[in-house]
Amino acid sequence: MEELVILCWNIRGVNKDTNRANVKHTALKNQTNIICLQETKCSNWSQSMQNDIWDVADHGWAIQNSEGFSGGLLTSWDKDLFEEVGVKTNKNWLWISLRSKNTGVKFHCVNIYAPQEPREKREVWKALSIEFMKDELDPVCFMGDFNAIRSIEERKDCSYRRADTHDFNKFIKDLNLLEIPMSNDSFKLEKF
């Protein structure tokens, strides 16, 4: 499959012009193919707001509106490169199935904003595992704000719950997922 560049960002609100401008600048600078935003805090997207975050003329998009002033997800893709095959939504994730127009390869892009509460997080991992088993032969990329860390060494300005780490690592292990590090904090995935 060709190089795939994904911008994945917990934006903490898109209602400010500056936040949308920052997304657009970063997407342009990194020649982004797909944008995944978490915590948009937006319950009413307009086409002009969507256009404010990306300079791609023809783009597809799927949203999960926020509940009040928290949550909210947006996934957008370049329609010149990808054909939408399907969209599944949940209040904590957007599962977008795309097909590359260059190679014909189908893949899934899952944008996640996990809850803080451990029990609710376990429910998210379970639901995602069920969806994964339906499409396990296709490449799947899980990304977003998991509100969980893999080890105590990853902790930066967040609380640490051993049970969260255990549940998150079990989810990764059970699905045989690979962790792909971000490059240069530019959110660029080198090869997919």
Backbone as numpy.savetxt, mean C-alpha at the origin, in Angstrom:
# Nx Ny Nz CAx CAy CAz Cx Cy Cz
9.51 -9.70 -15.06 8.67 -8.52 -15.06 9.56 -7.28 -15.06
9.07 -6.22 -15.67 9.84 -4.99 -15.74 10.00 -4.35 -14.35
10.87 -3.35 -14.28 11.06 -2.64 -13.03 9.73 -2.00 -12.62
9.42 -2.12 -11.34 8.19 -1.58 -10.79 8.55 -0.62 -9.68
8.13 0.62 -9.80 8.45 1.63 -8.80 7.16 2.03 -8.09
7.13 1.77 -6.79 5.94 2.03 -5.98 6.27 3.08 -4.93
5.43 4.07 -4.84 5.53 5.06 -3.77 4.53 4.66 -2.71
5.02 4.32 -1.53 4.18 3.88 -0.41 4.42 4.84 0.74
3.34 5.49 1.23 3.54 6.60 2.17 2.35 6.72 3.11
2.64 6.74 4.41 1.63 7.12 5.40 1.63 8.65 5.39
0.68 9.21 4.69 0.68 10.64 4.39 0.12 11.48 5.54
-0.61 10.86 6.45 -1.21 11.54 7.61 -2.08 12.73 7.18
-2.83 12.50 6.13 -3.80 13.50 5.67 -3.44 14.08 4.31
-4.41 14.08 3.40 -4.20 14.65 2.07 -4.98 15.93 1.86
-5.64 16.40 2.89 -6.45 17.60 2.72 -5.62 18.88 2.60
-4.36 18.82 3.02 -3.46 19.97 2.85 -2.85 19.94 1.45
-2.86 21.09 0.79 -2.25 21.19 -0.54 -0.79 20.77 -0.52
-0.08 21.13 0.56 1.36 20.82 0.63 1.60 19.31 0.67
0.75 18.56 1.37 0.92 17.10 1.41 0.73 16.49 0.03
-0.29 16.93 -0.69 -0.52 16.42 -2.04 0.63 16.82 -2.96
1.13 18.04 -2.82 2.26 18.50 -3.64 3.51 17.67 -3.34
3.73 17.31 -2.08 4.89 16.48 -1.72 4.81 15.10 -2.35
3.60 14.52 -2.38 3.42 13.21 -3.02 3.73 13.34 -4.51
3.18 14.36 -5.14 3.38 14.54 -6.58 4.86 14.73 -6.90
5.55 15.55 -6.12 6.98 15.79 -6.34 7.77 14.49 -6.20
7.49 13.71 -5.16 8.23 12.46 -4.92 7.92 11.44 -6.01
6.66 11.36 -6.43 6.28 10.41 -7.48 6.98 10.76 -8.79
7.03 12.03 -9.10 7.67 12.48 -10.34 9.18 12.22 -10.30
9.80 12.58 -9.18 11.25 12.43 -9.00 11.68 10.97 -9.14
10.85 10.03 -8.68 11.20 8.62 -8.68 10.58 7.83 -9.83
9.95 8.52 -10.77 9.32 7.87 -11.92 8.42 6.71 -11.47
7.49 7.05 -10.59 6.62 6.09 -9.94 5.59 5.50 -10.91
5.32 4.19 -10.74 4.29 3.50 -11.52 2.99 3.33 -10.74
3.13 3.19 -9.41 1.99 2.95 -8.53 2.18 3.80 -7.27
1.09 4.40 -6.80 1.11 5.17 -5.55 0.18 4.49 -4.56
0.68 4.24 -3.35 -0.12 3.69 -2.26 -0.01 4.62 -1.07
-1.12 5.25 -0.70 -1.14 6.16 0.44 -1.97 5.56 1.56
-1.47 5.70 2.78 -2.20 5.28 3.96 -2.52 6.51 4.80
-3.54 6.36 5.61 -3.99 7.42 6.53 -4.24 8.73 5.78
-5.06 8.63 4.73 -5.38 9.82 3.94 -6.25 10.79 4.71
-6.99 10.27 5.70 -7.91 11.09 6.49 -8.90 11.82 5.58
-9.27 11.15 4.51 -10.15 11.76 3.52 -11.35 10.86 3.28
-12.54 11.44 3.41 -13.76 10.65 3.18 -14.48 11.09 1.91
-13.92 12.08 1.22 -14.58 12.58 0.02 -13.53 13.00 -1.00
-13.06 12.05 -1.81 -12.05 12.32 -2.83 -12.70 12.96 -4.04
-12.06 13.96 -4.57 -12.50 14.54 -5.84 -11.45 14.20 -6.90
-11.85 14.28 -8.15 -10.90 14.02 -9.24 -9.75 15.03 -9.20
-10.04 16.26 -8.85 -8.97 17.27 -8.80 -7.98 16.96 -7.68
-8.46 16.43 -6.53 -7.53 16.04 -5.46 -6.64 14.90 -5.93
-7.23 13.94 -6.65 -6.46 12.82 -7.18 -5.41 13.34 -8.17
-5.79 14.26 -9.02 -4.85 14.82 -9.99 -3.74 15.61 -9.31
-4.02 16.16 -8.13 -3.02 16.91 -7.38 -1.87 16.05 -6.89
-2.09 14.72 -6.76 -1.02 13.89 -6.20 -0.19 13.17 -7.26
-0.60 13.27 -8.52 0.16 12.55 -9.54 0.09 13.28 -10.86
1.17 13.21 -11.60 1.27 13.92 -12.88 0.98 13.00 -14.06
0.52 11.78 -13.80 0.20 10.84 -14.86 -1.19 11.18 -15.39
-1.27 11.39 -16.70 -2.54 11.84 -17.30 -3.65 10.81 -17.15
-3.34 9.55 -17.41 -4.37 8.52 -17.37 -4.03 7.53 -16.26
-4.71 7.68 -15.14 -4.42 6.81 -14.01 -5.70 6.19 -13.47
-5.54 4.96 -13.00 -6.63 4.30 -12.30 -6.46 4.54 -10.83
-7.54 4.42 -10.09 -7.42 4.59 -8.65 -8.54 3.90 -7.93
-8.21 3.48 -6.73 -9.18 2.87 -5.82 -8.98 3.50 -4.46
-10.08 3.71 -3.76 -9.99 4.34 -2.45 -10.76 3.53 -1.42
-10.32 3.64 -0.19 -11.08 3.21 0.97 -11.17 4.47 1.83
-12.37 5.04 1.90 -12.54 6.29 2.62 -12.18 6.15 4.09
-11.78 7.26 4.68 -11.49 7.27 6.11 -12.80 7.20 6.88
-12.68 6.80 8.12 -13.81 6.83 9.03 -13.58 8.00 9.97
-14.28 9.09 9.71 -14.04 10.30 10.48 -12.70 10.88 10.09
-11.87 11.15 11.09 -10.57 11.77 10.84 -9.41 10.78 10.92
-9.70 9.48 10.78 -8.60 8.52 10.84 -8.75 7.50 9.71
-7.61 6.92 9.35 -7.60 5.89 8.32 -7.71 6.47 6.92
-8.13 5.65 6.02 -8.26 6.03 4.62 -7.07 5.57 3.80
-7.37 4.98 2.63 -6.34 4.46 1.74 -6.61 4.92 0.32
-5.54 5.09 -0.43 -5.64 5.37 -1.86 -4.55 4.57 -2.56
-4.93 3.88 -3.63 -3.97 3.23 -4.52 -4.26 3.73 -5.92
-3.22 4.16 -6.60 -3.36 4.69 -7.96 -2.27 4.10 -8.83
-2.58 3.86 -10.11 -1.62 3.24 -11.02 -1.70 3.90 -12.38
-0.62 3.78 -13.11 -0.51 4.32 -14.46 -1.24 3.38 -15.42
-2.34 3.85 -15.99 -3.16 3.01 -16.88 -2.48 2.74 -18.22
-1.44 3.51 -18.55 -0.69 3.19 -19.76 0.15 1.93 -19.57
0.47 1.61 -18.31 1.31 0.46 -18.00 0.54 -0.75 -17.49
-0.58 -0.49 -16.79 -1.30 -1.57 -16.12 -2.79 -1.54 -16.42
-3.34 -2.72 -16.57 -4.77 -2.89 -16.73 -5.33 -3.42 -15.40
-6.39 -2.80 -14.91 -7.03 -3.26 -13.68 -7.77 -4.56 -13.95
-7.50 -5.55 -13.09 -8.16 -6.84 -13.19 -9.23 -6.97 -12.11
-9.00 -6.35 -10.97 -9.98 -6.41 -9.88 -9.55 -5.59 -8.68
-10.53 -5.25 -7.85 -10.29 -4.49 -6.63 -11.12 -5.12 -5.51
-10.46 -5.38 -4.39 -11.15 -5.86 -3.19 -10.83 -4.86 -2.08
-11.84 -4.49 -1.31 -11.60 -3.50 -0.26 -12.01 -4.03 1.10
-11.37 -3.46 2.09 -11.64 -3.71 3.48 -11.29 -2.40 4.17
-11.80 -2.14 5.34 -11.49 -0.84 5.96 -10.00 -0.67 6.24
-9.25 -1.78 6.27 -7.82 -1.71 6.56 -6.92 -2.03 5.37
-7.48 -2.34 4.21 -6.64 -2.63 3.05 -7.39 -2.49 1.74
-6.59 -2.25 0.70 -7.06 -2.25 -0.69 -6.23 -3.30 -1.43
-6.89 -4.27 -2.02 -6.22 -5.32 -2.77 -6.50 -5.05 -4.25
-5.48 -4.59 -4.97 -5.63 -4.23 -6.37 -4.93 -5.30 -7.23
-5.68 -5.88 -8.15 -5.11 -6.85 -9.09 -4.89 -6.14 -10.42
-3.66 -6.19 -10.90 -3.28 -5.51 -12.14 -2.60 -6.48 -13.09
-2.65 -6.13 -14.37 -1.92 -6.89 -15.39 -1.01 -5.91 -16.13
0.25 -6.28 -16.25 1.21 -5.46 -16.99 0.85 -5.49 -18.47
0.73 -4.32 -19.08 0.44 -4.26 -20.51 1.66 -4.64 -21.35
2.86 -4.53 -20.76 4.09 -4.90 -21.48 4.33 -6.40 -21.49
4.09 -7.06 -20.36 4.45 -8.48 -20.24 3.24 -9.41 -20.12
2.09 -8.87 -19.78 0.90 -9.70 -19.56 0.86 -10.36 -18.20
1.87 -10.10 -17.35 1.93 -10.71 -16.03 0.89 -10.05 -15.11
0.11 -10.90 -14.45 -0.85 -10.44 -13.46 -0.17 -10.42 -12.10
-0.43 -9.38 -11.31 0.11 -9.30 -9.96 -0.87 -8.53 -9.08
-0.61 -8.57 -7.78 -1.51 -7.95 -6.81 -0.72 -6.98 -5.94
-1.27 -5.83 -5.77 -0.68 -4.77 -4.96 -1.63 -4.53 -3.78
-1.16 -4.79 -2.56 -2.03 -4.69 -1.39 -1.54 -3.55 -0.50
-2.36 -2.53 -0.40 -2.08 -1.33 0.38 -2.75 -1.50 1.74
-1.96 -1.46 2.82 -2.46 -1.80 4.15 -2.27 -0.65 5.12
-3.30 -0.39 5.90 -3.18 0.47 7.09 -3.78 -0.31 8.24
-2.91 -1.00 8.98 -3.36 -1.89 10.05 -3.80 -1.09 11.28
-4.76 -1.62 12.01 -5.21 -0.95 13.23 -4.16 -1.06 14.34
-4.35 -0.31 15.39 -3.44 -0.34 16.53 -3.72 -1.52 17.46
-4.99 -1.85 17.62 -5.40 -2.86 18.60 -4.98 -4.26 18.14
-4.29 -5.03 19.01 -3.75 -6.34 18.61 -4.80 -7.31 18.05
-5.95 -7.42 18.66 -6.97 -8.35 18.18 -7.41 -7.98 16.77
-7.63 -6.69 16.53 -8.03 -6.23 15.19 -6.93 -6.48 14.17
-5.68 -6.31 14.60 -4.55 -6.58 13.70 -4.53 -8.05 13.29
-4.75 -8.94 14.25 -4.79 -10.38 13.94 -5.89 -10.68 12.92
-7.03 -9.99 13.03 -8.12 -10.18 12.08 -7.70 -9.73 10.67
-6.92 -8.65 10.60 -6.42 -8.18 9.30 -5.49 -9.22 8.70
-4.54 -9.74 9.50 -3.61 -10.76 8.99 -4.37 -11.98 8.51
-5.41 -12.38 9.26 -6.20 -13.55 8.87 -6.93 -13.31 7.54
-7.58 -12.16 7.41 -8.32 -11.84 6.18 -7.37 -11.77 4.98
-6.21 -11.16 5.16 -5.24 -11.07 4.07 -4.70 -12.46 3.69
-4.52 -13.31 4.68 -4.06 -14.68 4.41 -5.07 -15.43 3.55
-6.34 -15.26 3.85 -7.41 -15.92 3.07 -7.38 -15.42 1.63
-7.27 -14.10 1.44 -7.20 -13.55 0.09 -5.96 -14.03 -0.64
-4.85 -14.09 0.07 -3.58 -14.53 -0.53 -3.71 -15.95 -1.07
-4.36 -16.83 -0.32 -4.49 -18.23 -0.74 -5.31 -18.34 -2.03
-6.19 -17.39 -2.29 -6.99 -17.42 -3.52 -6.13 -17.11 -4.75
-5.07 -16.31 -4.55 -4.25 -15.84 -5.66 -2.78 -16.20 -5.48
-2.49 -17.29 -4.78 -1.11 -17.58 -4.40 -0.17 -17.85 -5.57
-0.69 -18.10 -6.74 0.19 -18.36 -7.88 0.67 -17.07 -8.54
0.02 -15.95 -8.25 0.42 -14.66 -8.80 1.32 -13.93 -7.81
2.23 -13.07 -8.29 3.02 -12.25 -7.37 2.10 -11.31 -6.58
2.39 -11.18 -5.28 1.64 -10.29 -4.41 2.64 -9.43 -3.65
2.38 -8.13 -3.61 3.22 -7.21 -2.86 2.37 -6.55 -1.78
2.67 -6.88 -0.51 2.01 -6.25 0.63 2.85 -5.05 1.04
2.21 -3.91 1.21 2.95 -2.72 1.64 2.03 -1.82 2.43
2.62 -0.89 3.15 1.81 0.07 3.87 2.31 0.30 5.27
1.40 0.69 6.11 1.69 0.93 7.53 1.08 -0.23 8.29
1.93 -1.16 8.70 1.48 -2.38 9.37 1.22 -2.16 10.85
1.66 -1.03 11.39 1.56 -0.77 12.82 2.08 -1.96 13.63
3.12 -2.57 13.11 3.79 -3.69 13.76 5.23 -3.70 13.26
6.09 -4.22 14.08 7.50 -4.34 13.70 7.93 -5.80 13.82
8.99 -6.15 13.12 9.45 -7.54 13.11 10.36 -7.89 14.28
10.99 -6.86 14.85 11.86 -7.10 16.01 11.97 -5.81 16.82
12.38 -5.92 18.05 12.49 -4.75 18.91 13.52 -3.75 18.37
14.50 -4.24 17.59 15.52 -3.36 17.01 14.93 -2.38 16.00
13.79 -2.69 15.42 13.15 -1.81 14.44 12.38 -0.67 15.10
12.24 -0.73 16.40 11.39 0.24 17.09 11.98 1.64 17.01
11.17 2.55 16.46 11.53 3.97 16.41 10.27 4.75 16.74
10.31 5.45 17.82 9.18 6.30 18.21 7.85 5.56 18.19
7.85 4.33 18.66 6.60 3.58 18.73 6.63 2.64 19.92
5.46 2.20 20.31 5.39 1.24 21.40 5.76 -0.14 20.86
6.16 -0.99 21.75 6.54 -2.35 21.36 5.65 -3.34 22.09
5.02 -4.20 21.33 4.23 -5.29 21.90 4.76 -6.59 21.33
5.27 -7.43 22.19 5.83 -8.72 21.77 4.80 -9.54 20.99
3.53 -9.51 21.42 2.48 -10.29 20.73 2.28 -9.78 19.30
2.34 -8.44 19.11 2.21 -7.89 17.76 3.33 -8.39 16.86
4.54 -8.37 17.39 5.70 -8.83 16.63 5.55 -10.31 16.27
5.11 -11.10 17.24 4.90 -12.54 17.00 3.85 -12.75 15.91
2.71 -12.07 16.03 1.62 -12.24 15.05 2.05 -11.78 13.65
2.76 -10.67 13.59 3.21 -10.13 12.31 4.21 -11.08 11.65
5.17 -11.57 12.42 6.16 -12.51 11.89 5.51 -13.83 11.47
4.49 -14.28 12.21 3.77 -15.50 11.85 3.04 -15.31 10.51
2.42 -14.16 10.33 1.75 -13.84 9.06 2.75 -13.91 7.91
3.91 -13.30 8.08 4.95 -13.30 7.04 5.46 -14.72 6.77
5.72 -15.46 7.83 6.23 -16.82 7.69 5.20 -17.76 7.06
3.96 -17.68 7.54 2.91 -18.58 7.03 2.66 -18.40 5.53
2.81 -17.17 5.05 2.60 -16.91 3.62 3.89 -17.00 2.82
5.00 -17.28 3.52 6.30 -17.40 2.87 6.66 -16.12 2.11
6.45 -14.98 2.78 6.71 -13.68 2.17 8.18 -13.31 2.31
8.65 -12.51 1.39 10.01 -11.97 1.44 9.93 -10.49 1.77
10.80 -10.03 2.64 10.86 -8.60 2.94 11.84 -7.95 1.96
11.35 -6.95 1.26 12.19 -6.23 0.31 12.40 -4.83 0.87
13.63 -4.49 1.20 13.87 -3.18 1.80 13.67 -2.04 0.80
13.26 -0.91 1.34 13.16 0.29 0.51 14.57 0.74 0.17
14.74 1.34 -0.98 16.07 1.79 -1.36 16.20 3.29 -1.15
17.23 3.67 -0.46 17.58 5.08 -0.26 16.42 5.93 0.26
15.53 5.32 1.03 14.35 6.02 1.55 13.55 6.69 0.45
13.77 6.27 -0.80 13.03 6.88 -1.90 11.82 6.05 -2.28
11.59 4.97 -1.53 10.43 4.12 -1.75 10.49 3.45 -3.13
11.67 3.18 -3.62 11.80 2.58 -4.96 12.11 1.09 -4.81
11.25 0.27 -5.36 11.46 -1.16 -5.37 12.20 -1.50 -6.65
13.42 -1.99 -6.53 14.28 -2.16 -7.70 13.75 -3.16 -8.72
13.47 -4.37 -8.33 12.97 -5.38 -9.27 11.84 -6.14 -8.60
10.78 -6.36 -9.36 9.62 -7.08 -8.83 9.39 -8.29 -9.69
